[in-house]
Amino acid sequence: MAEQSTSPADSISRPYTYTIGYAMLSNKRDTFVQPSFLDMAAQHGIRLVAVDTCRPLAEQGPFDLIVHKLYGQPWRAQLEAFSALHPDVPVIDPPAAIDRILDRYTMLDVVSNFDTDSIGIPGQVVVHDAAALADPALAGVLGDLRFPLIAKPVEVDGSAASHDLCLVYRREGLHGLRAPLVLQEFVNHGGVLFKIYVVGDHATCVMRSSLPDVPDERLQDLAADATVPFSNISLLPPPAAGDGDDHAKMPPADFVNKAARELRRALGLHLINFDMIRTKDRDGNCKYLILDINYCPGYSKMPGFEPVLTEFFLEMLSARSGAHEQPGPDSGLGVEAR
């Protein structure tokens, strides 16, 4: 039987209008299904029930909506069988749409179609064969990329290994790296990263720490390590803004909202976040670069996530064909894009 999630405030019976089934790895649930969120959802007639992945999804429920962060063909087959039986139940989000951002090389393709010159992506290449990294003709692989480079696993599968990155300062640092991988040009950005959480049409920008700038002399220091591994840099507190430091200034809200809207619609996804940095182009103009996109991130790290997620689910549920009447955007949640 699917295990029902409850919050401390759910000690008395509540009348529920909707049931949402969620399917996630155990280490991801705590970043999404928080007691505070469960309680707010319950106050608006929503209960969240953990899907039992050991049983056919079609035999569970009934569900009014499915939200998931699981990968692989067996799970996809489960969703397809469920949707065939219940075509009116929304699945957030369709696996075919999620696939595009499970590849770090292709996930950024849509940014090139943005209708603005102030946002782009760093130069990058994908290397499928580790032998190519030791090839004397490596310049043919790197093209116009300049060191330092960020080496990232191509596949994003939710595992800890998919978040193991390296900063490569010079050519010999590439030797021994495992392929396939993406080599992305590192651009100095003041050690500040902007993480934008997107929930439907709502976007919230949070400032986080990033890798510090790399001075030219570090690239020439042959006594220093050629490759340095790192992970979870963005979990550190953001650096304090110094006088005249543009890097640590929050991007304009209208710019964030537009970038989030274009990215979400281009990908056909509702629940994402993306990492963005501010730098300058060759003419000294402000330029934003999108580095990475993640599906269904840990929303517990987003300030005020509870009303945002609750209103989003209410909107999706109310839009269902034949849905029960339920308060929509005027339900008193007071959520605004920011």
JOWO-V336443 format. One record per residue. N is the residue number from 1. PSI is psi as a letter, one per 30 degrees, with the letter a starting at -180 (999 if undefined). OMEGA is omega as a letter, one per 40 degrees, with the letter a starting at -180 (NA if undefined). D_LAST is the distance of its C-alpha to the last C-alpha in Angstrom with 2 decimals. Layout:
n=(N,N)
psi=(PSI,PSI)
omega=(OMEGA,OMEGA)
d_last=(D_LAST,D_LAST)
This chain:
n=(1,2,3,4,5,6,7,8,9,10,11,12,13,14,15,16,17,18,19,20,21,22,23,24,25,26,27,28,29,30,31,32,33,34,35,36,37,38,39,40,41,42,43,44,45,46,47,48,49,50,51,52,53,54,55,56,57,58,59,60,61,62,63,64,65,66,67,68,69,70,71,72,73,74,75,76,77,78,79,80,81,82,83,84,85,86,87,88,89,90,91,92,93,94,95,96,97,98,99,100,101,102,103,104,105,106,107,108,109,110,111,112,113,114,115,116,117,118,119,120,121,122,123,124,125,126,127,128,129,130,131,132,133,134,135,136,137,138,139,140,141,142,143,144,145,146,147,148,149,150,151,152,153,154,155,156,157,158,159,160,161,162,163,164,165,166,167,168,169,170,171,172,173,174,175,176,177,178,179,180,181,182,183,184,185,186,187,188,189,190,191,192,193,194,195,196,197,198,199,200,201,202,203,204,205,206,207,208,209,210,211,212,213,214,215,216,217,218,219,220,221,222,223,224,225,226,227,228,229,230,231,232,233,234,235,236,237,238,239,240,241,242,243,244,245,246,247,248,249,250,251,252,253,254,255,256,257,258,259,260,261,262,263,264,265,266,267,268,269,270,271,272,273,274,275,276,277,278,279,280,281,282,283,284,285,286,287,288,289,290,291,292,293,294,295,296,297,298,299,300,301,302,303,304,305,306,307,308,309,310,311,312,313,314,315,316,317,318,319,320,321,322,323,324,325,326,327,328,329,330,331,332,333,334,335,336,337,338)
psi=(k,k,k,k,k,l,l,f,g,h,f,l,k,k,j,k,e,l,k,k,k,k,j,l,l,e,f,f,e,f,g,e,i,k,e,e,e,e,e,e,e,e,f,g,g,k,k,k,k,k,k,j,f,f,l,k,e,f,f,l,a,k,k,f,k,k,k,l,i,l,l,l,e,e,e,e,e,e,e,e,e,e,e,e,f,i,f,f,j,k,j,j,l,k,e,e,e,e,e,e,g,g,j,f,e,f,f,g,e,f,f,f,g,k,h,k,f,g,k,a,l,l,k,l,l,k,j,f,j,f,f,f,f,g,k,f,h,f,e,f,e,f,b,g,k,k,l,l,k,k,k,k,k,e,k,j,g,f,l,e,e,f,g,j,l,k,j,j,f,l,e,f,f,f,k,f,k,k,l,k,l,k,j,k,k,k,k,k,g,g,g,k,k,k,j,j,k,k,j,b,g,k,k,k,k,k,k,l,l,a,k,l,k,j,l,e,f,e,f,f,j,f,f,l,k,f,k,j,l,l,l,h,e,f,f,l,k,k,l,k,k,l,k,g,j,f,e,g,k,k,l,k,e,e,e,e,e,e,e,e,e,e,e,e,e,e,f,h,l,e,j,l,l,k,k,k,l,k,a,k,a,f,g,g,k,k,k,k,k,k,e,l,k,k,k,i,a,j,f,f,f,k,k,h,f,e,f,e,e,e,e,e,e,e,e,e,e,f,f,k,k,g,l,l,k,k,k,b,f,h,g,g,f,h,k,k,k,999)
omega=(i,a,a,i,i,i,i,a,a,a,i,a,i,i,a,i,a,i,i,i,i,a,a,i,a,a,i,a,a,i,a,a,i,i,a,i,i,a,i,i,a,i,i,i,a,i,i,a,i,i,i,a,i,i,i,a,a,i,a,i,e,i,i,i,i,i,a,i,i,a,i,a,i,i,i,i,i,a,a,i,i,a,i,i,a,a,a,a,a,i,a,e,a,a,a,i,i,a,a,a,i,i,a,i,a,a,a,a,a,a,a,a,i,a,i,i,a,i,a,i,i,i,a,i,i,i,a,a,a,a,a,a,i,a,i,i,a,a,i,i,a,a,a,a,i,i,e,i,i,i,a,i,a,a,i,a,i,a,i,a,a,i,i,a,i,i,a,a,a,a,a,i,i,a,i,i,a,i,e,i,i,i,a,a,i,a,i,a,i,i,a,i,i,i,a,i,a,i,a,a,a,i,i,a,i,i,i,i,i,i,i,i,i,i,a,a,i,i,a,a,a,i,a,i,i,a,i,i,i,i,i,i,a,i,i,i,i,i,i,i,i,i,i,a,a,a,a,i,i,i,i,a,a,i,i,a,a,i,i,a,a,a,a,a,i,a,a,a,a,a,a,i,i,i,a,i,i,i,i,i,a,i,i,i,i,a,i,i,i,a,a,i,a,i,i,a,i,a,i,i,i,i,i,a,a,i,i,i,a,a,i,a,i,i,a,a,a,a,i,i,i,a,i,i,a,i,a,a,a,a,i,i,i,a,i,i,i,NA)
d_last=(39.57,35.80,34.61,32.33,29.50,29.46,27.78,29.75,28.81,30.32,33.88,34.72,34.85,31.91,32.17,29.99,29.10,27.64,28.42,26.24,28.17,26.55,28.43,27.58,29.63,30.26,28.54,25.27,25.35,24.54,21.22,20.23,22.55,22.06,23.97,20.97,19.48,22.97,23.49,20.40,21.25,24.82,23.98,22.73,25.83,24.78,26.83,26.34,29.60,30.35,32.23,35.62,35.77,39.52,40.09,39.56,36.18,37.98,40.04,37.15,34.94,34.73,31.03,28.62,26.18,26.47,23.79,25.29,25.27,28.95,30.80,34.34,36.72,37.88,34.43,33.82,37.18,36.17,33.11,35.26,37.93,35.51,33.87,37.39,38.22,34.92,33.45,31.27,29.37,26.08,25.94,22.56,23.06,26.38,28.21,29.10,25.48,24.83,27.99,26.54,24.26,27.05,28.70,27.18,29.05,28.08,24.46,23.40,25.66,23.07,21.27,24.41,23.80,20.48,21.00,20.30,22.39,19.68,18.89,21.63,23.22,25.93,29.49,30.74,33.75,34.75,38.03,39.76,42.99,43.21,46.53,44.81,43.18,46.70,48.07,49.45,47.93,44.41,43.50,43.77,41.14,38.65,39.07,37.15,35.11,35.65,35.70,33.91,32.59,30.42,32.43,30.53,32.08,31.60,31.15,28.10,29.62,27.83,30.80,30.85,32.86,30.14,28.09,31.11,30.56,32.83,32.59,35.72,37.12,40.18,42.14,44.17,41.05,40.62,43.95,43.74,40.15,39.90,39.15,37.43,34.64,32.16,32.69,29.61,30.00,28.51,26.88,26.61,23.05,23.55,23.13,19.32,17.30,13.61,13.02,10.28,10.39,10.50,11.58,12.84,10.45,7.34,6.06,5.50,7.48,10.43,13.40,16.77,20.38,22.22,25.82,27.24,28.52,31.98,34.58,37.31,40.00,38.50,39.10,42.71,43.40,45.71,46.32,42.72,41.41,40.72,38.09,35.79,34.01,30.60,27.97,24.87,24.23,20.47,21.34,22.57,20.78,19.17,21.70,21.68,21.01,24.33,25.29,24.48,22.66,20.05,19.39,17.52,15.11,11.48,11.02,9.50,5.95,8.23,10.36,8.25,7.41,11.11,12.48,11.08,12.39,15.65,16.23,15.82,18.04,20.51,20.99,21.08,19.12,16.51,15.99,15.62,14.22,15.31,16.44,16.13,18.01,18.51,22.12,24.34,26.55,30.25,29.81,27.49,24.38,20.97,20.57,18.10,19.81,18.71,21.10,20.71,19.18,19.57,19.97,18.83,17.93,18.27,15.26,16.79,15.56,11.85,10.93,11.02,12.05,14.72,13.26,10.98,14.23,16.37,14.83,14.86,18.47,19.40,18.40,20.37,23.24,23.48,23.74,26.74,30.03,31.87,29.12,29.86,28.24,25.12,22.38,19.44,16.02,17.76,18.89,17.49,14.69,12.21,9.22,6.28,3.79,0.00)
